[in-house]
Structures are given as C-alpha cells and as structure tokens.
Amino acid sequence: MTRYPSTDSADELDALASEYVLGTLPAEQRLEVQNRLATDADLRTAVDAWEGRLLALTELAEPHTPGPRLWSRIERSLNSHEHRAPAQTLAGKSHSWWDLLPLWRGLAGAGLVATLLLGSMLLTRTAPINPTTYLVVLVAPQNQAPGWVIQASNPEEIQLIPLGATQVPTDKALQFWTKADGWQGPVSLGLVKPGQSLSIPVNKLPPLQPNQLFELTLENPAGSPTGKPTGPIQFIGRAVKVI
Amino acid sequence: MHDLYARESARLLGVAKRIVRSDALAEDIVHDAFIKIWTRAGTFDPARGTARGWIFSVTRHLALNFMRDNAHIVQVSEQSENAVLAEAALDVATEADTFEYRARSGRVYGCLEQLEPARRNCILHAYVDGYSHTEIAQKVGAPLGTVKAWIKRSLVALRECMG
C-alpha cells in the first residue's frame, strides 16, 4: 500500500495520477497524493497531463448560474485578505510567501495555541522548578492547522500533546521523528496513537536545539521499514525556545 | 477577478454542483475555489497547463475532497440504495449511455467512443458525478472489483488513445 517515489514504476505513477484526477481515490490516498504533489515533480507532471486530458469532460456538467449573492460573498472574502495580488498574476507573475493566506492563518493559529498553552501554564504553575525550555507546535503541512504541541519541560523527556482528533487510516500508524540541524537524518521517537498524550524519554539524544525539526508521518503499523520516514508528513514543526 | 467570475462561474458551479449534489454546498466550493485561485495565483505555472484548466481542477478537487472527507455522512443520507440498484440493473440491461457525450468536440470524446458503454459510463460517473468506486458499482450494477478493473483499464486505454 505504501507508495514512495523510489518504488513507483512509471506505469504505477501514471495509474495513481489518473485515478487521482478521475476522482476515484479514497480519502487517505487523495491526501497522500496531494501531499506528494508539493515535492514529487514526476507525479505532478503525470497529474497535470491527466488534468489536461480529461478537462473537456467538465462540459458534461450543465452550467448553473450562481445566485447574485455569491459574487458579493467572494468579494468580501477577497477584500478581507491582502490586495496585493491582482488577477493578472494568473498569467504567471510570482508571489511571495507574504501573500500566502494559509501560512498566515496557520501562524496565527499556532500563535494562538502557543499563547493559550503558555497562559495556562503560567496560571497552573505554582513553583516553577523546571521552566519549559522548548515548545513546538506541529501543524498540518497542507492547511497549517495546528494538530499537536510538544512541550519539553526537562532535559529527560518531551511531551507530545494532541490538540484534537487526528484521523489515521486503519492500516497505518503515525510515527514521530526529530532532526536537529547537522544531524545525518531524522531519528524515530516511536509510534504515536492519535489523540493520546505521550511522554518520550530523550536522554539518549543530544540536547534539544532551537529550530530542531519534529514531524509525524504516516507509516506501516509496525513503523517505517527503513528506519527513516517514508510516508507523507501529517504534522510538522520546529522547536522554539520559550524560557 | 470579476471577469473570470463572469466568464466561468456558471460552468464552475455546474461542475461543483454535480459532484456535491447541493446548491448551497456548490456555492461554498466555488467561493473557496476563487479564494484559493486568488491567494495561489502566484504559484500557477503556465508550463503546467492552461489557467482555465487550473481553475477547473481547483474547483473539482475541492468538491471531491469534500465528498471523500464526508463519505460516511453522504452514505447515510443515501437511503434509496434499492432504487439505485433497480435503476442500475436497467442501465446495464440496455447498455445505454447515461451521458450525452456524443457530438462534443475534444479528443477525449473520440477516445471515449472506443470504450464499451458500461466502461464509458464508469469513467463519466467518476469524473462528472464524482462518484466513488462503490457508488459507481451500485449505479451500474456491477461488482466492485469489476468496476475497479474496468476503470483502471479504461484509463490505460484513454492514455494510449490520447497520447
């Protein structure tokens, strides 16, 4: 079931792309493809070709004139965003990250979560013996929705705390990884049950560093067969020092 | 942006409505699609296809994501399974085309012509109606495994025919 670039033959890749564009992939595989499109140029090329091949079929859906309110609704939504991108940019002028709504939405969401968490920690903490040193908000790469928070309040262990229910296909598991700058590759911190807090001893690892990467990927139930992440990233974030 | 809306909104809404099967939901999808097109306009790469194609792709995939993510809810609301099956049996018996696909220009239509009607209907139910494998199997009254294999092979055939 698990597909990753190195094992896809050209035919398999094209079959995957065709069923994605046709629309017959189940939810989890659709998500997998959508995650992969960001990084997998071969898959993107195959999907684009299929979009082109089948586009004419959209003519079979009879046009349906929208009610007069739809445009004003779109206009209102557009006005509440940055006005930097005139419609002509469709022709190909490049945008910067500054204009990416999901990024700012995600950062605002992550900021809110961090504020609430820190606030609640201030309220509940009576004698700060071990002040929290690092905090990581893990967000979904697609829509930047915050999904988990990592708290490292002492050098021995870190806590992974879910912010909501995470859907994982029944034949898959979430695996937790970390990688600091300068490391050879990500190190597994074990499998994670969706929706459950987890304390993980990290005393075997080098001390946490600012900007250290943490991610949750979708893997086989027994974990990645290669010892390195192979499945799509579900949540990702970097450590910030909070003192 | 308004030009684009004036030109394509009716078609886009038609495409979305066919898939999500509700006026209100379809308008939500088209709304979201326009916001996405606006905020991602800079990421559009003309080398990857036409701008018009991109806009239709964005709309279709938003609608498909919605249907797949809410698959369990949709199934509950579809109680008339027996009616669907009965209708499907009729379709298969007559091997009739469910779609008015003839007399359309575009290469894909010529290639669809070469598929058997039942298989052609599977492809069109998937693309135009946004049906899942299971829904298509119910609709055309064929076993799920058969439908999956038909679709797989038909896509390969379309690719060979279209290049």
Interface residues (C-beta under 8 A of the other chain):
Chain A: D14 A15 S18 E19 V21 L22 G23 T24 L25 P26 A27 R30 Q34 R44 D48 E51 G52 R53 L54 L55 A56 L57 T58 E59 L60 A61 E62 P63 H64 T65 P66 G67 L70 W71 R73 I74 E75 S77 L78 H81 A85 A87 T89 L90 A91 G92 K93 S94 H95 S96 D99 L100 L101 P102
Chain B: M1 H2 D3 L4 Y5 S9 A10 R11 L13 G14 V15 K17 R18 I19 D23 A26 E27 V30 H31 F34 I35 I37 W38 T39 R40 A41 G42 T43 F44 D45 P46 R48 G49 T50 A51 G53 W54 F56 S57 R60 H61 L64 N65 R68 D69 A71 F99 E100 Y101 R104 S105 G106 R107 V108 Y109 I123 L124 A126 Y127 V128 G130 Y131 S132 H133 I136 I151 K152 L155 V156 L158 R159 M162
